Amino acid sequence: GASVVRARAMRRVRAWRCAVACGARGALAACSRAVAATSTSASASTSTSIASSSGATRAMSTSSSSTTTDDIGTDVKAREMEIAIDRAGLRRALERRRRERETTTTTTEATEATPRARSGLTAYLEDAIRFAGGSIPVSEYVREALTHPEHGYYMRGDVFGAKGDFVTSPEISQVFGELVGVWAALQYEALGSPETLRVVEFGPGRGTLMADLLRGTSKFKKFSDAMSVHFIEVSPALRKIQAETLRCEDVEMTSAGAGDGLRVPKNVTRDENMKNSASVNQSSTSASAKLPVGEARARGTSGINGAPVSWHDGLESVPSGPTLVIAHEFFDALPVRQFQRTERGWCEKLVTIDSDLLETDAGAEKTTSPKPEKVPGRELEMVLSPGPTPASHMLVSRRLKGVPQHIVDGLRLLELSPPSLSLWDRLAERIEQHSGAVLAIDYGEEGPLGDTLEAIKDHKFVHVLDSPGEADLSAYVDFGALRQIIDEKPNSGVTCHGPITQQQFLLSLGLIPRLEKLVENATSEAQADELIKGCERLVSDSKGDAEANEPPGMGVRYKAMCLVSRGLPKPAGF
């Protein structure tokens, strides 16, 4: 009966707790399998497809691994990107040129053979490359591939979960969002339990993390009454999904959201042409003083706990007041620039259209970029700049400042995300002015990092230049570069903690006690098994086994970093 199921499940949890306490590498999954083998009934397992290499950046799934029990929710979370500069005029000009060229091709194809036509995002990128003189930075390519208003990957709608290209921690287990809720509630108390609290999430995906957070903290009435939810989301399709996940039945569009559709998103980051630290400091006061600017695109009320919910294009329209910011798997999808050390210095990697294809187009100008290595069937190629670019002059020396010389000497590739650095600085400004905390959880390393940019399409890794706009692009987060932003301003009103592993963060917030409670309420052994497996994956350091269809663990590859207002105690979980 139910009591037997609970007894078996609790034996598994206790054995799993011992494995965690012992700290044995890879012992979590092994312990679970050993205890499960003693059971007389088969446990249901969740099938997933994985990236088998240790450098895999996302856990890819062919079936959802969420379970419903007690207050268990299902859905997903991911991230969102916004562009660093508003190029509405440029987009209109490029689209107009493309339509004119298509019209010319249509009128002449009856009398002469025409070269193969490009369409969609590839056609847009071709025009952008021509406009730029033959090549564009990798960061520009990533930005357009992910957030182009019409052809961008994240503008297509639901790209997450079993039907998408990857899964994230919230959809693996509800415990993840609940523990982030514990972190938020404890930070709220550390702030002195203010009457109002802005809870901001960047890139909420389907809204699963926030839904679990609201559900898990609903009994903390003071916290629930004070909070309002603010999603930073550029995709109209995803905003609709998020409203459904949070049970918002009264969503109203504001004047800012009128005519939502194809549009150029407003900026969430500063110009990605990174300024030096002095200019960033000079602008911080004026930038913060102007908050908020504009208004939300839509508003509603969550049916989970009654919290007001708003959707924004950027942080600038979030109302003033104490603020908690959550950015889970968001920074990994912000554009990166890539540099390579050569005898000419640090040259920048650029993206160009295959020069042979350009030369066959009627009336096309020949590109001045270095001729790329051709790959059959691929219309985009990587090239190196002839010499150091302005970006390499500004960014490389700044990132390598303070890095031990033996590490610098060994670097041949360097990858940096100017929008990430700029956004991290703006978040620090926000909580310095209005008090609060920022929590970033992502896969990454201390850095400096080389070439980590990867693409996933249909649960498989593909080349980053294949199928632009149809694959998810992401790169490891350079946590050392983020911390460097704060270290460069020792007199700022914020302190930086971490990074620590996701395993350390979740276990210190009480993952095992929460799992025990859920297992006690499980209605079947299969359900209990799925709950345990989900939590194991969140904190395991296993590299996975592709042949055994075992996904890699997220406990060590994923890191957590936190900003808090100066004067606040060490943040929960750290």
TIROGU-452735 format. One record per residue (C-alpha): x, y, z negated; residue number from 1. Coordinates in steps of 0.001 Angstrom, whole numbers, plus 500000, padded with zeros to 6 digits. Layout:
BEGIN
<rec <X Y Z> NUM>,
...
//
This chain:
BEGIN
<rec <500000 500000 500000> 1>,
<rec <500893 503658 499752> 2>,
<rec <502814 503109 496524> 3>,
<rec <505056 500514 498200> 4>,
<rec <505713 502895 501097> 5>,
<rec <506638 505688 498719> 6>,
<rec <508918 503402 496709> 7>,
<rec <510815 502276 499821> 8>,
<rec <511105 505812 501117> 9>,
<rec <512347 507154 497797> 10>,
<rec <515013 504430 497685> 11>,
<rec <516235 505716 501031> 12>,
<rec <516271 509326 499832> 13>,
<rec <518167 508400 496664> 14>,
<rec <520735 506467 498705> 15>,
<rec <521005 509413 501063> 16>,
<rec <521510 511796 498112> 17>,
<rec <524403 509614 496951> 18>,
<rec <525976 509788 500384> 19>,
<rec <525756 513574 500307> 20>,
<rec <527224 513730 496811> 21>,
<rec <530134 511499 497829> 22>,
<rec <530824 513727 500814> 23>,
<rec <531719 510783 503006> 24>,
<rec <532007 511847 506655> 25>,
<rec <529335 510214 508748> 26>,
<rec <527939 508409 505717> 27>,
<rec <524500 509984 505907> 28>,
<rec <523192 508157 508938> 29>,
<rec <525033 504941 508057> 30>,
<rec <523542 504905 504572> 31>,
<rec <520075 505485 505950> 32>,
<rec <520417 502590 508395> 33>,
<rec <521731 500265 505686> 34>,
<rec <518821 500940 503363> 35>,
<rec <516304 500739 506213> 36>,
<rec <517608 497281 507088> 37>,
<rec <516330 495963 503757> 38>,
<rec <512777 497031 504547> 39>,
<rec <510269 494406 505672> 40>,
<rec <508486 496715 508058> 41>,
<rec <509952 498418 511084> 42>,
<rec <510488 502137 510976> 43>,
<rec <509493 504304 513855> 44>,
<rec <512349 506202 515451> 45>,
<rec <512291 509297 517549> 46>,
<rec <513947 509052 520939> 47>,
<rec <516300 511856 521849> 48>,
<rec <518839 512464 524525> 49>,
<rec <522049 514144 523455> 50>,
<rec <525189 515841 524529> 51>,
<rec <527743 513162 523708> 52>,
<rec <530866 515299 523608> 53>,
<rec <531977 516968 520374> 54>,
<rec <531816 520320 522097> 55>,
<rec <528128 520027 522953> 56>,
<rec <526427 523296 522273> 57>,
<rec <522772 522352 522053> 58>,
<rec <520924 519257 520932> 59>,
<rec <518847 518162 523924> 60>,
<rec <515670 516191 523466> 61>,
<rec <513291 514125 525540> 62>,
<rec <510696 513861 522811> 63>,
<rec <509666 516054 519910> 64>,
<rec <510892 515032 516499> 65>,
<rec <508525 517076 514340> 66>,
<rec <506300 515255 511876> 67>,
<rec <503006 516358 510386> 68>,
<rec <502429 515718 506681> 69>,
<rec <501478 517814 503688> 70>,
<rec <501985 521315 505091> 71>,
<rec <504167 520118 507928> 72>,
<rec <504065 522241 511068> 73>,
<rec <505073 521480 514622> 74>,
<rec <506429 523818 517244> 75>,
<rec <509756 525225 518135> 76>,
<rec <512176 528125 517764> 77>,
<rec <514747 529466 520032> 78>,
<rec <516209 532723 520885> 79>,
<rec <515686 535685 523085> 80>,
<rec <517964 538050 524801> 81>,
<rec <517739 541635 525762> 82>,
<rec <519813 543535 528236> 83>,
<rec <522398 546047 527116> 84>,
<rec <521669 548775 529666> 85>,
<rec <518480 549821 531379> 86>,
<rec <518912 549220 535095> 87>,
<rec <515311 549726 536237> 88>,
<rec <516307 552079 539027> 89>,
<rec <519034 549747 540260> 90>,
<rec <516663 546770 540212> 91>,
<rec <514096 548646 542269> 92>,
<rec <516723 549713 544800> 93>,
<rec <518124 546198 545137> 94>,
<rec <514681 544630 545471> 95>,
<rec <513775 547206 548133> 96>,
<rec <516915 546376 550110> 97>,
<rec <516192 542665 549851> 98>,
<rec <512639 543091 551150> 99>,
<rec <513883 545212 554028> 100>,
<rec <516435 542564 554962> 101>,
<rec <513801 539810 554777> 102>,
<rec <511540 541823 557076> 103>,
<rec <514386 542273 559577> 104>,
<rec <515138 538556 559450> 105>,
<rec <511496 537689 560101> 106>,
<rec <511304 539896 563200> 107>,
<rec <514526 538532 564731> 108>,
<rec <514371 534832 563918> 109>,
<rec <512190 534150 566980> 110>,
<rec <514940 535296 569344> 111>,
<rec <518158 534225 567635> 112>,
<rec <519436 531802 565043> 113>,
<rec <519729 533421 561637> 114>,
<rec <521904 532375 558674> 115>,
<rec <520332 530518 555807> 116>,
<rec <518283 532898 553659> 117>,
<rec <518731 533180 549937> 118>,
<rec <515786 533824 547661> 119>,
<rec <514857 534410 544047> 120>,
<rec <517585 535320 541599> 121>,
<rec <520366 534292 543988> 122>,
<rec <519153 536899 546481> 123>,
<rec <519022 539528 543754> 124>,
<rec <522525 538623 542549> 125>,
<rec <523815 538850 546110> 126>,
<rec <522535 542419 546364> 127>,
<rec <523958 543282 542944> 128>,
<rec <527346 541870 543955> 129>,
<rec <527319 543848 547202> 130>,
<rec <526324 546979 545301> 131>,
<rec <529219 546471 542857> 132>,
<rec <531740 546081 545660> 133>,
<rec <532057 542307 545866> 134>,
<rec <531881 540931 542318> 135>,
<rec <530234 541358 538914> 136>,
<rec <531411 540443 535380> 137>,
<rec <530366 537113 533923> 138>,
<rec <528328 539035 531346> 139>,
<rec <526227 540645 534069> 140>,
<rec <525545 537251 535621> 141>,
<rec <524524 535731 532260> 142>,
<rec <522230 538658 531477> 143>,
<rec <520390 538479 534782> 144>,
<rec <520183 534679 534726> 145>,
<rec <518484 534763 531337> 146>,
<rec <516444 537977 531243> 147>,
<rec <515772 539202 534772> 148>,
<rec <512110 540342 534508> 149>,
<rec <510947 538080 537327> 150>,
<rec <513490 535283 537727> 151>,
<rec <515177 535084 534303> 152>,
<rec <515260 531777 532461> 153>,
<rec <513580 533107 529319> 154>,
<rec <510894 534926 531268> 155>,
<rec <509457 531672 532648> 156>,
<rec <507564 530783 529479> 157>,
<rec <508028 527764 527231> 158>,
<rec <511508 526371 527856> 159>,
<rec <511948 524672 524480> 160>,
<rec <511435 521201 523074> 161>,
<rec <510686 517934 524842> 162>,
<rec <509387 519645 527982> 163>,
<rec <512193 522181 528007> 164>,
<rec <515965 521893 528020> 165>,
<rec <516966 521747 524341> 166>,
<rec <515729 521479 520773> 167>,
<rec <516587 523632 517773> 168>,
<rec <516645 523065 514016> 169>,
<rec <513073 524262 513241> 170>,
<rec <511512 521737 515610> 171>,
<rec <513671 518936 514242> 172>,
<rec <512325 519405 510728> 173>,
<rec <509925 521771 508996> 174>,
<rec <512365 521815 506073> 175>,
<rec <514650 524180 507972> 176>,
<rec <512085 526995 508182> 177>,
<rec <510934 526371 504624> 178>,
<rec <514462 526750 503275> 179>,
<rec <515001 529930 505266> 180>,
<rec <511812 531056 503503> 181>,
<rec <513441 530259 500162> 182>,
<rec <516409 532405 501190> 183>,
<rec <514064 535253 502165> 184>,
<rec <512057 535090 498921> 185>,
<rec <515225 535124 496805> 186>,
<rec <516622 538065 498758> 187>,
<rec <513322 539869 498242> 188>,
<rec <513720 539458 494488> 189>,
<rec <517352 540606 494712> 190>,
<rec <516083 543793 496369> 191>,
<rec <513891 544449 493333> 192>,
<rec <510636 543101 494836> 193>,
<rec <509764 546214 496880> 194>,
<rec <506129 546933 497745> 195>,
<rec <506836 546568 501472> 196>,
<rec <509257 544248 503251> 197>,
<rec <509990 544025 506986> 198>,
<rec <510843 540449 507991> 199>,
<rec <512389 540669 511463> 200>,
<rec <513211 537696 513671> 201>,
<rec <515265 537987 516834> 202>,
<rec <514387 535464 519526> 203>,
<rec <511567 533593 517757> 204>,
<rec <510939 531111 520599> 205>,
<rec <507585 529458 519905> 206>,
<rec <507483 530954 516403> 207>,
<rec <508024 527645 514606> 208>,
<rec <510623 528921 512148> 209>,
<rec <508445 531846 511080> 210>,
<rec <505339 529664 510803> 211>,
<rec <507183 527281 508454> 212>,
<rec <508535 530248 506507> 213>,
<rec <505067 531745 506033> 214>,
<rec <503556 528408 505090> 215>,
<rec <506357 527532 502673> 216>,
<rec <506224 530886 500856> 217>,
<rec <502439 531325 500824> 218>,
<rec <502272 530536 497100> 219>,
<rec <504655 533396 496293> 220>,
<rec <501875 535963 496353> 221>,
<rec <503976 539026 495642> 222>,
<rec <506341 538185 498477> 223>,
<rec <503510 537336 500892> 224>,
<rec <501612 540527 500081> 225>,
<rec <504674 542706 500631> 226>,
<rec <505888 541233 503905> 227>,
<rec <505109 542112 507495> 228>,
<rec <506479 540086 510413> 229>,
<rec <508280 541747 513314> 230>,
<rec <509277 539659 516343> 231>,
<rec <511920 540972 518738> 232>,
<rec <510754 539309 521952> 233>,
<rec <510966 540373 525613> 234>,
<rec <508978 537534 527202> 235>,
<rec <505199 538143 527510> 236>,
<rec <504633 534391 527905> 237>,
<rec <506509 533562 524704> 238>,
<rec <504670 536288 522790> 239>,
<rec <501402 534524 523560> 240>,
<rec <502802 531212 522317> 241>,
<rec <504091 532853 519136> 242>,
<rec <500670 534360 518461> 243>,
<rec <499125 530890 518729> 244>,
<rec <501750 529357 516441> 245>,
<rec <501121 531987 513759> 246>,
<rec <497337 531645 514275> 247>,
<rec <496902 535282 515270> 248>,
<rec <493387 535543 516679> 249>,
<rec <493108 539332 516639> 250>,
<rec <496141 540336 518711> 251>,
<rec <495732 543801 520216> 252>,
<rec <497978 545379 522811> 253>,
<rec <499270 548845 522002> 254>,
<rec <499867 551609 524511> 255>,
<rec <503485 550419 524716> 256>,
<rec <502292 546961 525714> 257>,
<rec <499728 548069 528291> 258>,
<rec <500249 546428 531637> 259>,
<rec <502542 543772 530229> 260>,
<rec <504035 541789 533029> 261>,
<rec <507102 542229 535199> 262>,
<rec <509142 544946 533552> 263>,
<rec <512616 545882 532420> 264>,
<rec <512906 545166 528669> 265>,
<rec <514075 547958 526423> 266>,
<rec <517488 547730 524897> 267>,
<rec <518094 545730 521748> 268>,
<rec <521824 546388 521946> 269>,
<rec <523941 549366 522817> 270>,
<rec <525741 549725 526092> 271>,
<rec <527860 546615 526315> 272>,
<rec <530890 548692 527325> 273>,
<rec <532286 548393 523821> 274>,
<rec <533243 551642 522185> 275>,
<rec <536097 551851 519746> 276>,
<rec <535319 551669 516060> 277>,
<rec <535607 555427 515605> 278>,
<rec <532909 556202 518132> 279>,
<rec <530687 553500 516667> 280>,
<rec <531059 555031 513226> 281>,
<rec <530325 558519 514520> 282>,
<rec <527051 557374 516034> 283>,
<rec <525809 555306 513109> 284>,
<rec <524196 558117 511138> 285>,
<rec <522276 559594 514046> 286>,
<rec <521190 556197 515331> 287>,
<rec <519846 555114 511958> 288>,
<rec <518157 558412 511266> 289>,
<rec <516001 557999 514345> 290>,
<rec <514445 554710 513238> 291>,
<rec <511768 553891 514132> 292>,
<rec <511590 554939 517787> 293>,
<rec <508614 553947 519909> 294>,
<rec <505988 551464 518831> 295>,
<rec <505282 547765 518848> 296>,
<rec <503934 546194 522034> 297>,
<rec <501270 544186 520235> 298>,
<rec <499905 543654 516731> 299>,
<rec <497936 540961 514970> 300>,
<rec <497448 539168 511655> 301>,
<rec <498741 535704 510862> 302>,
<rec <496092 533188 509861> 303>,
<rec <498716 531331 507816> 304>,
<rec <499150 533877 505026> 305>,
<rec <497462 537065 506254> 306>,
<rec <500728 538871 507038> 307>,
<rec <500639 541624 509699> 308>,
<rec <502546 540572 512836> 309>,
<rec <504053 542907 515437> 310>,
<rec <505977 542322 518656> 311>,
<rec <508800 544665 519654> 312>,
<rec <511268 545090 522490> 313>,
<rec <514004 546083 520072> 314>,
<rec <514941 546917 516505> 315>,
<rec <514432 550649 517014> 316>,
<rec <510628 550424 516856> 317>,
<rec <510511 548393 513617> 318>,
<rec <509218 550670 510816> 319>,
<rec <511611 551900 508161> 320>,
<rec <511876 550168 504801> 321>,
<rec <513636 547218 503125> 322>,
<rec <514396 544690 505836> 323>,
<rec <515301 541013 506118> 324>,
<rec <516578 539971 509547> 325>,
<rec <516730 536380 510803> 326>,
<rec <518683 535499 513954> 327>,
<rec <518678 531758 514522> 328>,
<rec <520352 530607 517742> 329>,
<rec <520151 534144 519106> 330>,
<rec <523735 535374 519333> 331>,
<rec <524768 532281 521314> 332>,
<rec <522633 533462 524237> 333>,
<rec <523903 537035 524437> 334>,
<rec <526136 537768 527448> 335>,
<rec <529871 537135 527218> 336>,
<rec <532875 538482 529076> 337>,
<rec <535734 536124 529870> 338>,
<rec <539413 536963 530246> 339>,
<rec <542424 534959 531394> 340>,
<rec <546077 535664 530629> 341>,
<rec <548179 535947 533801> 342>,
<rec <551550 537369 534777> 343>,
<rec <549610 540557 535585> 344>,
<rec <548147 540745 532082> 345>,
<rec <544648 539892 530797> 346>,
<rec <542514 539675 533956> 347>,
<rec <538744 539357 533835> 348>,
<rec <536700 536524 535304> 349>,
<rec <534184 537776 537854> 350>,
<rec <531310 536241 539806> 351>,
<rec <531035 536615 543555> 352>,
<rec <528981 535234 546430> 353>,
<rec <530864 532730 548607> 354>,
<rec <532826 535040 550905> 355>,
<rec <532212 532842 553959> 356>,
<rec <528454 533199 553480> 357>,
<rec <528781 536965 553181> 358>,
<rec <530807 537175 556376> 359>,
<rec <528218 535204 558385> 360>,
<rec <525408 537596 557458> 361>,
<rec <524623 540085 560184> 362>,
<rec <525968 543493 559274> 363>,
<rec <527346 542347 555920> 364>,
<rec <530375 544035 554446> 365>,
<rec <533281 541740 553645> 366>,
<rec <533959 541377 549957> 367>,
<rec <537175 542843 548630> 368>,
<rec <537348 540315 545778> 369>,
<rec <540052 537600 545831> 370>,
<rec <538916 534619 547870> 371>,
<rec <537389 531994 545535> 372>,
<rec <537860 528261 545571> 373>,
<rec <534943 526839 547552> 374>,
<rec <532582 524250 546071> 375>,
<rec <530205 522573 548541> 376>,
<rec <526595 523642 548038> 377>,
<rec <527394 526372 545516> 378>,
<rec <526775 529941 546672> 379>,
<rec <528338 531635 543641> 380>,
<rec <531990 531360 542685> 381>,
<rec <534344 532562 539963> 382>,
<rec <537317 534781 540780> 383>,
<rec <539858 536734 538742> 384>,
<rec <540197 540497 538877> 385>,
<rec <543388 541623 540648> 386>,
<rec <544612 543097 537367> 387>,
<rec <543397 544084 533900> 388>,
<rec <539986 545764 533911> 389>,
<rec <538779 548576 531620> 390>,
<rec <536906 545953 529628> 391>,
<rec <540036 543863 529090> 392>,
<rec <541985 546946 527989> 393>,
<rec <539307 547836 525410> 394>,
<rec <538228 544433 524165> 395>,
<rec <541200 542072 524158> 396>,
<rec <543566 544104 521989> 397>,
<rec <540784 544912 519547> 398>,
<rec <539795 541269 519072> 399>,
<rec <543402 540089 518689> 400>,
<rec <544217 542741 516103> 401>,
<rec <545247 540972 512910> 402>,
<rec <545297 537511 514514> 403>,
<rec <548515 535622 513669> 404>,
<rec <551066 536002 516452> 405>,
<rec <551508 532260 516983> 406>,
<rec <547772 531990 517743> 407>,
<rec <547909 534966 520113> 408>,
<rec <550873 533463 521933> 409>,
<rec <548959 530235 522477> 410>,
<rec <545874 531882 523982> 411>,
<rec <545320 531593 527714> 412>,
<rec <541576 532262 527761> 413>,
<rec <539521 534665 525663> 414>,
<rec <535736 534998 525482> 415>,
<rec <533965 537959 523862> 416>,
<rec <530369 539119 523586> 417>,
<rec <530187 542945 523465> 418>,
<rec <526371 542927 523008> 419>,
<rec <526782 540655 519966> 420>,
<rec <529320 542983 518390> 421>,
<rec <527191 546029 519090> 422>,
<rec <524030 544413 517700> 423>,
<rec <525843 543202 514557> 424>,
<rec <526977 546778 513976> 425>,
<rec <523435 548099 514417> 426>,
<rec <522046 545518 512008> 427>,
<rec <524622 546614 509446> 428>,
<rec <523502 550221 509964> 429>,
<rec <519884 549209 509451> 430>,
<rec <520357 547533 506081> 431>,
<rec <522834 550184 504962> 432>,
<rec <520177 552843 505512> 433>,
<rec <517103 550922 504365> 434>,
<rec <518547 548081 502206> 435>,
<rec <518130 544401 502953> 436>,
<rec <519968 541419 504413> 437>,
<rec <520739 539777 507760> 438>,
<rec <520998 536003 508234> 439>,
<rec <522583 534619 511403> 440>,
<rec <522683 530857 512014> 441>,
<rec <524271 529549 515188> 442>,
<rec <526833 527142 516512> 443>,
<rec <530252 528720 516651> 444>,
<rec <533723 528986 515194> 445>,
<rec <536002 531452 513457> 446>,
<rec <537664 532274 516773> 447>,
<rec <539240 533648 518850> 448>,
<rec <537476 531473 521409> 449>,
<rec <538318 530432 524954> 450>,
<rec <535829 529428 527639> 451>,
<rec <532781 528010 525822> 452>,
<rec <530048 529160 528219> 453>,
<rec <527817 526224 529180> 454>,
<rec <524565 525597 531041> 455>,
<rec <521817 523059 530366> 456>,
<rec <519108 522105 532840> 457>,
<rec <516655 519230 532429> 458>,
<rec <518522 517994 529333> 459>,
<rec <521838 517760 531187> 460>,
<rec <524927 519919 531356> 461>,
<rec <525394 521612 534732> 462>,
<rec <527871 524134 536111> 463>,
<rec <527139 527645 534857> 464>,
<rec <526830 528970 538428> 465>,
<rec <524408 526295 539625> 466>,
<rec <520690 527140 539817> 467>,
<rec <520856 530662 538313> 468>,
<rec <517700 531426 536353> 469>,
<rec <516781 527748 536068> 470>,
<rec <519304 526693 533401> 471>,
<rec <519857 527824 529830> 472>,
<rec <523201 529577 529390> 473>,
<rec <524878 529825 526002> 474>,
<rec <528299 530233 524406> 475>,
<rec <529793 529581 521004> 476>,
<rec <529503 532496 518581> 477>,
<rec <532781 534101 517535> 478>,
<rec <532020 534622 513846> 479>,
<rec <535443 536106 513242> 480>,
<rec <534674 538879 515732> 481>,
<rec <531397 539639 513947> 482>,
<rec <533094 539864 510571> 483>,
<rec <535773 542083 512111> 484>,
<rec <533074 544695 512841> 485>,
<rec <532388 545007 509109> 486>,
<rec <536052 544765 508064> 487>,
<rec <536862 547749 510283> 488>,
<rec <534527 549877 508152> 489>,
<rec <535569 549189 504545> 490>,
<rec <533532 552114 503232> 491>,
<rec <530262 550983 504763> 492>,
<rec <527326 550098 502557> 493>,
<rec <527217 546406 503475> 494>,
<rec <529180 543275 502621> 495>,
<rec <529660 540226 504827> 496>,
<rec <529509 536630 503557> 497>,
<rec <530493 533496 505439> 498>,
<rec <530548 531820 507767> 499>,
<rec <529708 528620 505935> 500>,
<rec <528440 525403 507478> 501>,
<rec <524729 524832 507943> 502>,
<rec <525189 521752 505749> 503>,
<rec <526430 523874 502831> 504>,
<rec <523699 526455 503357> 505>,
<rec <520746 524043 503448> 506>,
<rec <521944 521758 500662> 507>,
<rec <522546 524694 498327> 508>,
<rec <518995 525933 498981> 509>,
<rec <517506 522600 497914> 510>,
<rec <517085 520471 501018> 511>,
<rec <517134 517167 499146> 512>,
<rec <514512 518065 496492> 513>,
<rec <512220 519370 499239> 514>,
<rec <512725 516193 501254> 515>,
<rec <511879 514069 498226> 516>,
<rec <508606 515962 497803> 517>,
<rec <507656 515456 501459> 518>,
<rec <508531 511755 501333> 519>,
<rec <506307 511308 498280> 520>,
<rec <503398 512654 500338> 521>,
<rec <504190 510583 503436> 522>,
<rec <501320 508378 504576> 523>,
<rec <503464 505738 506276> 524>,
<rec <507002 504449 506266> 525>,
<rec <507418 505572 509860> 526>,
<rec <506535 509113 508847> 527>,
<rec <508954 509008 505911> 528>,
<rec <511656 507637 508203> 529>,
<rec <511175 510493 510638> 530>,
<rec <511378 513075 507844> 531>,
<rec <514632 511608 506560> 532>,
<rec <516162 511389 510026> 533>,
<rec <515293 515007 510720> 534>,
<rec <516999 516231 507557> 535>,
<rec <519981 513973 508162> 536>,
<rec <520494 515553 511546> 537>,
<rec <520308 519078 510097> 538>,
<rec <523207 518458 507681> 539>,
<rec <525134 515545 509194> 540>,
<rec <528634 515995 510619> 541>,
<rec <528282 512984 512908> 542>,
<rec <529467 513394 516504> 543>,
<rec <526634 511176 517708> 544>,
<rec <526704 508108 519906> 545>,
<rec <525338 508439 523437> 546>,
<rec <525242 504673 524003> 547>,
<rec <523222 504152 520809> 548>,
<rec <521052 507174 521671> 549>,
<rec <522062 508919 518446> 550>,
<rec <522187 512727 518642> 551>,
<rec <525098 514651 517118> 552>,
<rec <524670 516176 513689> 553>,
<rec <524229 519913 513234> 554>,
<rec <525647 520251 509743> 555>,
<rec <529172 521354 510643> 556>,
<rec <528913 522648 514220> 557>,
<rec <526327 525211 513095> 558>,
<rec <527407 528031 510796> 559>,
<rec <525622 530672 508709> 560>,
<rec <526735 534255 508142> 561>,
<rec <525020 536921 506059> 562>,
<rec <525100 540700 505664> 563>,
<rec <523697 542264 502487> 564>,
<rec <523386 545808 501208> 565>,
<rec <526345 546728 499056> 566>,
<rec <525583 546257 495368> 567>,
<rec <523385 543213 495881> 568>,
<rec <524550 539885 494434> 569>,
<rec <525978 537114 496559> 570>,
<rec <523145 535987 498868> 571>,
<rec <521257 532777 498203> 572>,
<rec <522829 529782 499929> 573>,
<rec <526293 531320 500059> 574>,
//
